[in-house]
Amino acid sequence: MAKRGGGRRGRADQPDAMATLQAANEELRAKLTDIQIELQNEKTKVSRIERERTQELKAEHHRATVALTELRTKLHDDKVKEVAVTRETLLRQHEMELMRVIKIKDGEIQRLNGLVFTLRDDSTDKVRCVLLAEAREEARRGWEAERSRIQQEVLELRGSKKGLEETLGSSQQACLTRAAELRSAHHHHQEELTRTKRDCEREIRRLMDEIRLKDRAVSVLDKALGLQAGHAHRLQLQTQAAEQQIAVLRDAQRGAGPNQETRRFQLKIAELSAIVRKLEDRNALLSEERNELLKRLREAESQFLPLLDKNKRLSRKNEELALAVRRLDNKLRFVTQENLDMRQRHRGGGRRPSSLNDLEELNPEEKEVQFLHLQVQEQQHVIEDLSKVLLQYYCSTNIVLILLIRQRIIEDLSKVIETFYGYDEDVDSDGSSLSFHTDRTPDTDPDDDAEVRFRQLTQEYQALQRAYALLQETSGGSLDPETEMKTREQLLSEVSRYERRVQDLETSLRQQGLDLKWVEEKQALYQRNQELLEKLKQMESDETRLRIDIQDARDQNELLEFRILELEERERRSPGINFHPLHFPEGISPLQLYCEAEGVTEIVISELMKKLDILGDNAVSNLSNEEQVVVIHARNVLTLAEKWLESIEGTKSTLQQKMFDIESEKDLFSKQKGYLDEELDYRKQSMDQAHKRIMELEAMLFDVLQQEGATGFELLADEDREGLQRAMEQWKRALMVELRERDVLILRERMDMLHHAQQRNKELEEWIEAQKRQIKQCNIMTSATSRYSRRILVTCLMFVTGDNTNTCLFLSRSVFIFIFILFSGLHPLVLKRR
């Protein structure tokens, strides 16, 4: 009999196992929603990090352009100042020389006037001799003085030249040594940076491996926790079913006396309560272990952040050193150019003018124009060098940006300033409204017409260069209108010449009486090719339209998925699904709290239990008034317990109705999502079919041209032939890829079926083991129930023989203990305290 009863109970536990599997499925679904939400958060983090890196790159580009403009303006100011100083010195020397010559000429004029006056007085011969002697002496003295002065100036110029060459050589040597030192330091820092990057990447990989292992451990623990929670929920459902059966048995006991099954169900409820308590302890331990793992994960992240900061500092220092090296290289280049200019100036310089006629022969405007031309060429070279340096800087910054994006995926995001037009992280960026404009026009003397003209010419030249570069970038080719007109006229002349040649050939063929059918076939083939090209263009436009529709459908699908995730999250957090145990303070039973909530304050459950124990121990023939009051109170407690159960059932039904409504709403959204998925799949398939049709048409065109032979290929250009050949090869590759994908899909489906079968086999084995354990527990509970049934039978015999007082007391005591065990089974913590 016990074995048959155990078998029936095993068959009855199969729906409980299905309920357990359903609960585990719900837990896994909740985990899936959490993982999807975390994935969405990670995607938003990655997008924000990319936006942050783009803003940083823009800021770096802006700072580099500002530094370049400042350096350019500074160099231009230095050049202009040096030119102004040299001009002032030359003008001053020229004025001094003019004043000296004017004084000499005035003295000579006065002396000649005096001589004229003396000539009038003295004789002509004597005066002539005196004048000749004085003129010779004066000329000799002037020539010697001029020769000595010129020799002295030549010596001074040679000495200054040697000094300048020595200083230039020393400055060049110092610049070279400094550049070598900076290059070595740059290489050293670059090696250190690469080494630190490798260390950081190695540390990141190690930390990520640890994080993955911990995440796997956490997922395993979460899965175990979900299984335990499902098992606890199943036990709670079993307890509720047992309570209903006990209520039915209690009603039957009131009508027809005690039943033997009551004690068995009480023992089963106590055993299930103990199992629930063990599972709750296990759940608490698992939650503590999970918290410990999360704490260790945060510690690992805190250890990882300083390495990223160190990497950022080293990269910034490396960029500063590279900028310093470039600045020194530019300075060295400018110094060498100035040295070359000075050498050319010294070589091209003639003799020093000694009179007004020589000064008039030298034209300073030509020298100034030549000097300005040299400066324009020098600035062009500087612009080319700076553009090359800027291109290298862009390449290096892009590489560094890629490495930093890989390293900073798990880094904390910086705050972003939200403005009316979006997010603005740096006020110095190109798109910011607070970015300033740098004035590149130097502050020079407006009175100097040549400098003003030179400045205007350089500005116009730079503006024209920028506009020309911009037009070349936008158009993608050269923009010389004369060359374009020439090429266009040449092409038109060639087309007209070829048309005339074709007409001449046709007329000659007609005159000779030859067949012109092959010409018509060529024209038909050409028209067919044109039609195929038009079809290709139309299909490409359809493909773009379908892509736009697919993108819209994807956006709608993402919105619906997000809505479904919200509904699933709300369903998971709904109080109607999760049954949480109530916690009561020490020394207070749930019946006491419920009685106080209903307004029955004169009943104390603990004192009532003591009095019932005393009444059960005392052998009194008749009940006193106090004993009768105790029995009445016990009846009131039983009625209140029944009301409590009814209220619990009502709340349960309302929560179930709410859950059904949420499930219906979820089904509606899932249907909408399925419809959108089907539409998206249909549009994807149509786009793929259109693309395949395009490739098939291109392949057909290639085959037709191959069948036509050389005559068909002559009508097409080289680029068209290569394009058709590439399309043919692409179509073949697409066919091969499609076949491979089908094979892989079939193999994957078979592997999934095998994996599901193995998993199902494992689950069935676990379920069989659990059923065996439950059968063993039910056998133990059956033996305990048989002992309790004997005790109830003895009580019934005592009631039949006539010992009504003790029997009534014993029955009231056993009923009250039964109710207390019932509610203690609903709340295992109370039973634990008991």
Backbone hydrogen bonds, N-H to C=O, Kabsch-Sander energy under -0.5 kcal/mol:
donor,donor_aa,acceptor,acceptor_aa,energy
5,G,1,M,-2.6
6,G,2,A,-2.3
7,G,3,K,-2.3
8,R,4,R,-2.3
9,R,5,G,-2.3
10,G,6,G,-2.2
11,R,7,G,-2.4
12,A,8,R,-2.0
13,D,9,R,-1.4
14,Q,11,R,-0.8
16,D,12,A,-0.5
17,A,13,D,-2.3
18,M,14,Q,-2.2
19,A,15,P,-2.4
20,T,16,D,-2.4
21,L,17,A,-2.7
22,Q,18,M,-2.4
23,A,19,A,-2.6
24,A,20,T,-2.7
25,N,21,L,-2.4
26,E,22,Q,-2.3
27,E,23,A,-2.4
28,L,24,A,-2.6
29,R,25,N,-2.3
30,A,26,E,-2.4
31,K,27,E,-2.6
32,L,28,L,-2.6
33,T,29,R,-2.3
34,D,30,A,-2.4
35,I,31,K,-2.7
36,Q,32,L,-2.6
37,I,33,T,-2.6
38,E,34,D,-2.7
39,L,35,I,-2.5
40,Q,36,Q,-2.4
41,N,37,I,-2.5
42,E,38,E,-2.7
43,K,39,L,-2.3
44,T,40,Q,-2.4
45,K,41,N,-2.5
46,V,42,E,-2.7
47,S,43,K,-2.6
48,R,44,T,-2.4
49,I,45,K,-2.6
50,E,46,V,-2.5
51,R,47,S,-2.5
52,E,48,R,-2.5
53,R,49,I,-2.6
54,T,50,E,-2.4
55,Q,51,R,-2.2
56,E,52,E,-2.4
57,L,53,R,-2.6
58,K,54,T,-2.4
59,A,55,Q,-2.5
60,E,56,E,-2.7
61,H,57,L,-2.6
62,H,58,K,-2.7
63,R,59,A,-2.7
64,A,60,E,-2.6
65,T,61,H,-2.6
66,V,62,H,-2.6
67,A,63,R,-2.6
68,L,64,A,-2.6
69,T,65,T,-2.7
70,E,66,V,-2.6
71,L,67,A,-2.7
72,R,68,L,-2.7
73,T,69,T,-2.9
74,K,70,E,-2.6
75,L,71,L,-2.7
76,H,72,R,-2.7
77,D,73,T,-2.7
78,D,74,K,-2.6
79,K,75,L,-2.7
80,V,76,H,-2.8
81,K,77,D,-2.8
82,E,78,D,-2.7
83,V,79,K,-2.8
84,A,80,V,-2.7
85,V,81,K,-2.8
86,T,82,E,-2.6
87,R,83,V,-2.6
88,E,84,A,-2.7
89,T,85,V,-2.5
90,L,86,T,-2.7
91,L,87,R,-2.9
92,R,88,E,-2.5
93,Q,89,T,-2.7
94,H,90,L,-2.8
95,E,91,L,-2.7
96,M,92,R,-2.5
97,E,93,Q,-2.6
98,L,94,H,-2.5
99,M,95,E,-2.7
100,R,96,M,-2.4
101,V,97,E,-2.5
102,I,98,L,-2.7
103,K,99,M,-2.4
104,I,100,R,-2.3
105,K,101,V,-2.7
106,D,102,I,-2.6
107,G,103,K,-2.4
108,E,104,I,-2.5
109,I,105,K,-2.7
110,Q,106,D,-2.6
111,R,107,G,-2.6
112,L,108,E,-2.8
113,N,109,I,-2.5
114,G,110,Q,-2.4
115,L,111,R,-2.5
116,V,112,L,-2.6
117,F,113,N,-2.4
118,T,114,G,-2.5
119,L,115,L,-2.7
120,R,116,V,-1.8
121,D,117,F,-1.1
122,D,118,T,-3.5
127,V,123,S,-1.5
128,R,124,T,-2.3
129,C,125,D,-2.6
130,V,126,K,-2.4
131,L,127,V,-2.9
132,L,128,R,-2.7
133,A,129,C,-2.6
134,E,130,V,-2.9
135,A,131,L,-3.0
136,R,132,L,-2.8
137,E,133,A,-2.8
138,E,134,E,-2.9
139,A,135,A,-2.9
140,R,136,R,-2.8
141,R,137,E,-2.8
142,G,138,E,-2.9
143,W,139,A,-2.8
144,E,140,R,-2.7
145,A,141,R,-2.8
146,E,142,G,-2.7
147,R,143,W,-2.8
148,S,144,E,-2.7
149,R,145,A,-2.6
150,I,146,E,-2.8
151,Q,147,R,-2.6
152,Q,148,S,-2.6
153,E,149,R,-2.6
154,V,150,I,-2.6
155,L,151,Q,-2.6
156,E,152,Q,-2.6
157,L,153,E,-2.9
158,R,154,V,-2.6
159,G,155,L,-2.6
160,S,156,E,-3.0
161,K,157,L,-2.6
162,K,158,R,-2.6
163,G,159,G,-2.7
164,L,160,S,-2.8
165,E,161,K,-2.8
166,E,162,K,-2.7
167,T,163,G,-2.9
168,L,164,L,-2.9
169,G,165,E,-2.9
170,S,166,E,-2.9
171,S,167,T,-2.9
172,Q,168,L,-2.8
173,Q,169,G,-2.8
174,A,170,S,-3.0
175,C,171,S,-2.8
176,L,172,Q,-2.8
177,T,173,Q,-2.9
178,R,174,A,-2.9
179,A,175,C,-2.8
180,A,176,L,-2.8
181,E,177,T,-3.0
182,L,178,R,-2.8
183,R,179,A,-2.7
184,S,180,A,-2.9
185,A,181,E,-2.9
186,H,182,L,-2.9
187,H,183,R,-3.1
188,H,184,S,-2.8
189,H,185,A,-3.1
190,Q,186,H,-2.6
191,E,187,H,-2.9
192,E,188,H,-2.8
193,L,189,H,-2.8
194,T,190,Q,-2.8
195,R,191,E,-2.8
196,T,192,E,-2.9
197,K,193,L,-2.7
198,R,194,T,-2.8
199,D,195,R,-2.8
200,C,196,T,-3.1
201,E,197,K,-3.1
202,R,198,R,-2.9
203,E,199,D,-3.0
204,I,200,C,-3.0
205,R,201,E,-2.8
206,R,202,R,-2.5
207,L,203,E,-2.9
208,M,204,I,-3.0
209,D,205,R,-2.7
210,E,206,R,-2.6
211,I,207,L,-2.8
212,R,208,M,-2.8
213,L,209,D,-2.8
214,K,210,E,-3.0
215,D,211,I,-2.8
216,R,212,R,-2.9
217,A,213,L,-2.7
218,V,214,K,-2.9
219,S,215,D,-2.8
220,V,216,R,-2.8
221,L,217,A,-2.8
222,D,218,V,-2.9
223,K,219,S,-2.6
224,A,220,V,-2.8
225,L,221,L,-3.0
226,G,222,D,-2.8
227,L,223,K,-2.6
228,Q,224,A,-2.7
229,A,225,L,-2.7
230,G,226,G,-2.6
231,H,227,L,-2.6
232,A,228,Q,-2.7
233,H,229,A,-2.7
234,R,230,G,-2.6
235,L,231,H,-2.4
236,Q,232,A,-2.3
237,L,233,H,-2.4
238,Q,234,R,-2.6
239,T,235,L,-2.5
240,Q,236,Q,-2.5
241,A,237,L,-2.5
242,A,238,Q,-2.6
243,E,239,T,-2.5
244,Q,240,Q,-2.4
245,Q,241,A,-2.4
246,I,242,A,-2.6
247,A,243,E,-2.7
248,V,244,Q,-2.4
249,L,245,Q,-2.6
250,R,246,I,-2.8
251,D,247,A,-2.2
252,A,248,V,-2.2
253,Q,249,L,-2.5
254,R,250,R,-2.1
255,G,251,D,-1.6
256,A,252,A,-3.2
257,G,253,Q,-2.0
262,T,259,N,-0.7
264,R,260,Q,-0.6
265,F,261,E,-2.0
266,Q,262,T,-2.1
267,L,263,R,-2.5
268,K,264,R,-2.0
269,I,265,F,-2.4
270,A,266,Q,-2.3
271,E,267,L,-2.4
272,L,268,K,-2.5
273,S,269,I,-2.3
274,A,270,A,-2.1
275,I,271,E,-2.1
276,V,272,L,-2.5
277,R,273,S,-2.3
278,K,274,A,-2.3
279,L,275,I,-2.5
280,E,276,V,-2.3
281,D,277,R,-2.2
282,R,278,K,-2.6
283,N,279,L,-2.5
284,A,280,E,-2.4
285,L,281,D,-2.3
286,L,282,R,-2.4
287,S,283,N,-2.4
288,E,284,A,-2.3
289,E,285,L,-2.4
290,R,286,L,-2.2
291,N,287,S,-2.4
292,E,288,E,-2.2
293,L,289,E,-2.2
294,L,290,R,-2.4
295,K,291,N,-2.2
296,R,292,E,-2.3
297,L,293,L,-2.0
298,R,294,L,-2.2
299,E,295,K,-2.1
300,A,296,R,-2.2
301,E,297,L,-2.1
302,S,298,R,-2.4
303,Q,299,E,-1.9
304,F,300,A,-1.3
305,L,301,E,-1.6
307,L,303,Q,-0.5
308,L,304,F,-1.3
309,D,305,L,-2.0
310,K,306,P,-2.5
311,N,307,L,-2.2
312,K,308,L,-2.2
313,R,309,D,-2.4
314,L,310,K,-2.4
315,S,311,N,-2.3
316,R,312,K,-2.3
317,K,313,R,-2.4
318,N,314,L,-2.4
319,E,315,S,-2.1
320,E,316,R,-2.1
321,L,317,K,-2.3
322,A,318,N,-2.4
323,L,319,E,-2.3
324,A,320,E,-2.3
325,V,321,L,-2.5
326,R,322,A,-2.3
327,R,323,L,-2.3
328,L,324,A,-2.4
329,D,325,V,-2.4
330,N,326,R,-2.5
331,K,327,R,-2.3
332,L,328,L,-2.7
333,R,329,D,-2.4
334,F,330,N,-2.5
335,V,331,K,-2.4
336,T,332,L,-2.4
337,Q,333,R,-2.1
338,E,334,F,-2.4
339,N,335,V,-2.3
340,L,336,T,-2.4
341,D,337,Q,-2.5
342,M,338,E,-2.6
343,R,339,N,-2.5
344,Q,340,L,-2.6
345,R,341,D,-2.3
346,H,342,M,-2.6
347,R,343,R,-2.6
348,G,344,Q,-2.7
349,G,345,R,-1.0
359,L,355,S,-1.7
360,E,356,L,-2.1
361,E,357,N,-1.7
362,L,358,D,-1.5
367,K,363,N,-1.3
368,E,364,P,-2.3
369,V,365,E,-2.7
370,Q,366,E,-2.6
371,F,367,K,-2.7
372,L,368,E,-2.5
373,H,369,V,-2.3
374,L,370,Q,-2.3
375,Q,371,F,-2.1
376,V,372,L,-2.4
377,Q,373,H,-2.4
378,E,374,L,-2.6
379,Q,375,Q,-2.6
380,Q,376,V,-2.1
381,H,377,Q,-2.4
382,V,378,E,-2.3
383,I,379,Q,-2.5
384,E,380,Q,-2.3
385,D,381,H,-2.6
386,L,382,V,-2.7
387,S,383,I,-2.2
388,K,384,E,-2.2
389,V,385,D,-2.6
390,L,386,L,-2.6
391,L,387,S,-2.1
392,Q,388,K,-2.4
393,Y,389,V,-2.4
394,Y,390,L,-2.2
395,C,391,L,-2.2
396,S,392,Q,-2.6
397,T,393,Y,-2.7
398,N,394,Y,-2.3
399,I,395,C,-2.1
400,V,396,S,-2.6
401,L,397,T,-2.3
402,I,398,N,-2.1
403,L,399,I,-2.1
404,L,400,V,-2.6
405,I,401,L,-2.3
406,R,402,I,-1.9
407,Q,403,L,-1.8
408,R,404,L,-1.9
409,I,406,R,-0.5
411,E,408,R,-0.5
418,E,416,V,-0.5
419,T,417,I,-0.6
419,T,422,G,-3.9
422,G,419,T,-0.7
424,D,417,I,-2.8
429,S,426,D,-1.4
432,S,429,S,-0.7
435,S,432,S,-0.8
439,D,437,H,-0.5
440,R,438,T,-0.6
444,T,442,P,-1.0
448,D,445,D,-1.0
449,D,447,D,-0.9
452,V,448,D,-1.8
453,R,449,D,-2.5
454,F,450,A,-2.6
455,R,451,E,-2.6
456,Q,452,V,-2.4
457,L,453,R,-2.6
458,T,454,F,-2.6
459,Q,455,R,-2.4
460,E,456,Q,-2.6
461,Y,457,L,-2.6
462,Q,458,T,-2.6
463,A,459,Q,-2.6
464,L,460,E,-2.6
465,Q,461,Y,-2.3
466,R,462,Q,-2.5
467,A,463,A,-2.6
468,Y,464,L,-2.6
469,A,465,Q,-2.5
470,L,466,R,-2.5
471,L,467,A,-2.5
472,Q,468,Y,-2.2
473,E,469,A,-2.3
474,T,470,L,-2.4
475,S,471,L,-2.6
476,G,472,Q,-2.5
484,E,480,D,-2.1
485,M,481,P,-2.6
486,K,482,E,-2.5
487,T,483,T,-2.9
488,R,484,E,-2.6
489,E,485,M,-2.6
490,Q,486,K,-2.5
491,L,487,T,-2.6
492,L,488,R,-2.5
493,S,489,E,-2.4
494,E,490,Q,-2.3
495,V,491,L,-2.6
496,S,492,L,-2.5
497,R,493,S,-2.4
498,Y,494,E,-2.7
499,E,495,V,-2.4
500,R,496,S,-2.4
501,R,497,R,-2.1
502,V,498,Y,-2.3
503,Q,499,E,-2.5
504,D,500,R,-2.4
505,L,501,R,-2.4
506,E,502,V,-2.6
507,T,503,Q,-2.5
508,S,504,D,-2.4
509,L,505,L,-2.4
510,R,506,E,-2.5
511,Q,507,T,-2.4
512,Q,508,S,-2.0
513,G,509,L,-0.9
513,G,510,R,-0.5
514,L,509,L,-2.1
520,E,516,L,-1.6
521,E,517,K,-2.4
522,K,518,W,-2.1
523,Q,519,V,-2.3
524,A,520,E,-2.7
525,L,521,E,-2.7
526,Y,522,K,-2.6
527,Q,523,Q,-2.6
528,R,524,A,-2.6
529,N,525,L,-2.4
530,Q,526,Y,-2.2
531,E,527,Q,-2.5
532,L,528,R,-2.6
533,L,529,N,-2.5
534,E,530,Q,-2.4
535,K,531,E,-2.6
536,L,532,L,-2.4
537,K,533,L,-2.4
538,Q,534,E,-2.6
539,M,535,K,-2.7
540,E,536,L,-2.4
541,S,537,K,-2.2
542,D,538,Q,-2.4
543,E,539,M,-2.5
544,T,540,E,-2.4
545,R,541,S,-2.3
546,L,542,D,-2.8
547,R,543,E,-2.4
548,I,544,T,-2.2
549,D,545,R,-2.4
550,I,546,L,-2.8
551,Q,547,R,-2.4
552,D,548,I,-2.2
553,A,549,D,-2.7
554,R,550,I,-2.6
555,D,551,Q,-2.4
556,Q,552,D,-2.5
557,N,553,A,-2.6
558,E,554,R,-2.7
559,L,555,D,-2.2
560,L,556,Q,-2.5
561,E,557,N,-2.7
562,F,558,E,-2.4
563,R,559,L,-2.2
564,I,560,L,-2.7
565,L,561,E,-2.6
566,E,562,F,-2.1
567,L,563,R,-2.3
568,E,564,I,-2.8
569,E,565,L,-2.5
570,R,566,E,-2.6
571,E,567,L,-2.7
572,R,568,E,-2.5
573,R,569,E,-2.2
574,S,571,E,-0.8
577,I,574,S,-1.1
578,N,574,S,-1.0
580,H,578,N,-0.7
588,I,585,P,-1.5
593,L,589,S,-1.6
594,Y,590,P,-2.3
595,C,591,L,-2.5
596,E,592,Q,-2.3
597,A,593,L,-2.1
598,E,594,Y,-1.7
599,G,595,C,-0.6
599,G,596,E,-0.7
600,V,595,C,-2.3
601,T,599,G,-1.2
604,V,602,E,-0.5
605,I,603,I,-0.5
608,L,604,V,-2.4
609,M,605,I,-2.3
610,K,606,S,-2.1
611,K,607,E,-2.7
612,L,608,L,-2.3
613,D,609,M,-2.2
614,I,610,K,-2.6
615,L,611,K,-2.8
616,G,612,L,-2.0
617,D,613,D,-1.9
618,N,614,I,-2.6
620,V,618,N,-1.2
628,Q,624,S,-2.1
629,V,625,N,-2.5
630,V,626,E,-2.3
631,V,627,E,-2.2
632,I,628,Q,-2.4
633,H,629,V,-2.7
634,A,630,V,-2.2
635,R,631,V,-2.1
636,N,632,I,-2.5
637,V,633,H,-2.6
638,L,634,A,-2.0
639,T,635,R,-2.4
640,L,636,N,-2.7
641,A,637,V,-2.3
642,E,638,L,-2.1
643,K,639,T,-2.4
644,W,640,L,-2.6
645,L,641,A,-2.2
646,E,642,E,-2.2
647,S,643,K,-2.7
648,I,644,W,-2.4
649,E,645,L,-2.3
650,G,646,E,-2.2
651,T,647,S,-2.5
652,K,648,I,-2.2
653,S,649,E,-2.4
654,T,650,G,-2.4
655,L,651,T,-2.4
656,Q,652,K,-2.3
657,Q,653,S,-2.4
658,K,654,T,-2.4
659,M,655,L,-2.4
660,F,656,Q,-2.4
661,D,657,Q,-2.3
662,I,658,K,-2.3
663,E,659,M,-2.4
664,S,660,F,-2.4
665,E,661,D,-2.4
666,K,662,I,-2.5
667,D,663,E,-2.6
668,L,664,S,-2.2
669,F,665,E,-2.3
670,S,666,K,-2.6
671,K,667,D,-2.4
672,Q,668,L,-2.3
673,K,669,F,-2.7
674,G,670,S,-2.6
675,Y,671,K,-2.5
676,L,672,Q,-2.5
677,D,673,K,-2.7
678,E,674,G,-2.6
679,E,675,Y,-2.5
680,L,676,L,-2.8
681,D,677,D,-2.9
682,Y,678,E,-2.7
683,R,679,E,-2.5
684,K,680,L,-2.5
685,Q,681,D,-2.9
686,S,682,Y,-2.6
687,M,683,R,-2.6
688,D,684,K,-2.9
689,Q,685,Q,-2.9
690,A,686,S,-2.5
691,H,687,M,-2.6
692,K,688,D,-2.8
693,R,689,Q,-2.8
694,I,690,A,-2.3
695,M,691,H,-2.3
696,E,692,K,-2.8
697,L,693,R,-2.6
698,E,694,I,-2.4
699,A,695,M,-2.5
700,M,696,E,-2.9
701,L,697,L,-2.7
702,F,698,E,-2.3
703,D,699,A,-2.6
704,V,700,M,-2.8
705,L,701,L,-2.4
706,Q,702,F,-2.2
707,Q,703,D,-2.5
708,E,704,V,-2.4
709,G,705,L,-1.4
711,T,708,E,-0.6
713,F,709,G,-1.5
714,E,710,A,-1.7
715,L,711,T,-0.6
715,L,712,G,-0.6
716,L,713,F,-0.9
721,R,717,A,-2.2
722,E,718,D,-2.6
723,G,719,E,-2.6
724,L,720,D,-2.6
725,Q,721,R,-2.4
726,R,722,E,-2.6
727,A,723,G,-2.4
728,M,724,L,-2.4
729,E,725,Q,-2.4
730,Q,726,R,-2.7
731,W,727,A,-2.4
732,K,728,M,-2.1
733,R,729,E,-2.6
734,A,730,Q,-2.6
735,L,731,W,-2.2
736,M,732,K,-2.3
737,V,733,R,-2.8
738,E,734,A,-2.5
739,L,735,L,-2.3
740,R,736,M,-2.5
741,E,737,V,-2.7
742,R,738,E,-2.2
743,D,739,L,-2.3
744,V,740,R,-2.8
745,L,741,E,-2.6
746,I,742,R,-2.5
747,L,743,D,-2.5
748,R,744,V,-2.6
749,E,745,L,-2.5
750,R,746,I,-2.2
751,M,747,L,-2.4
752,D,748,R,-2.6
753,M,749,E,-2.5
754,L,750,R,-2.4
755,H,751,M,-2.7
756,H,752,D,-2.9
757,A,753,M,-2.3
758,Q,754,L,-2.5
759,Q,755,H,-2.6
760,R,756,H,-2.8
761,N,757,A,-2.4
762,K,758,Q,-2.4
763,E,759,Q,-2.6
764,L,760,R,-2.4
765,E,761,N,-2.1
766,E,762,K,-2.3
767,W,763,E,-2.5
768,I,764,L,-2.4
769,E,765,E,-2.2
770,A,766,E,-2.4
771,Q,767,W,-2.3
772,K,768,I,-2.2
773,R,769,E,-2.3
774,Q,770,A,-2.3
775,I,771,Q,-2.4
776,K,772,K,-2.1
777,Q,773,R,-2.3
778,C,774,Q,-2.6
779,N,775,I,-2.0
780,I,776,K,-1.9
781,M,777,Q,-2.4
782,T,778,C,-2.2
783,S,779,N,-2.0
784,A,780,I,-1.9
785,T,781,M,-2.3
786,S,782,T,-2.0
787,R,783,S,-1.5
788,Y,784,A,-1.9
789,S,785,T,-2.2
790,R,786,S,-1.6
791,R,787,R,-1.4
792,I,788,Y,-1.9
793,L,789,S,-2.2
794,V,790,R,-2.2
795,T,791,R,-1.8
796,C,792,I,-2.1
797,L,793,L,-2.1
798,M,794,V,-2.2
799,F,795,T,-2.0
800,V,796,C,-2.0
801,T,797,L,-2.4
802,G,798,M,-1.2
803,D,798,M,-1.5
804,N,802,G,-2.3
807,T,803,D,-1.5
808,C,804,N,-2.7
809,L,805,T,-2.6
810,F,806,N,-2.7
811,L,807,T,-2.8
812,S,808,C,-2.8
813,R,809,L,-2.5
814,S,810,F,-2.7
815,V,811,L,-2.7
816,F,812,S,-2.4
817,I,813,R,-2.4
818,F,814,S,-2.2
819,I,815,V,-2.4
820,F,816,F,-2.6
821,I,817,I,-2.7
822,L,818,F,-2.1
823,F,819,I,-2.3
824,S,820,F,-2.2
825,G,821,I,-2.1
826,L,822,L,-1.2
827,H,823,F,-1.5
830,V,827,H,-1.1
831,L,824,S,-0.6
831,L,827,H,-1.1
832,K,828,P,-2.1
833,R,829,L,-2.1
834,R,830,V,-2.5
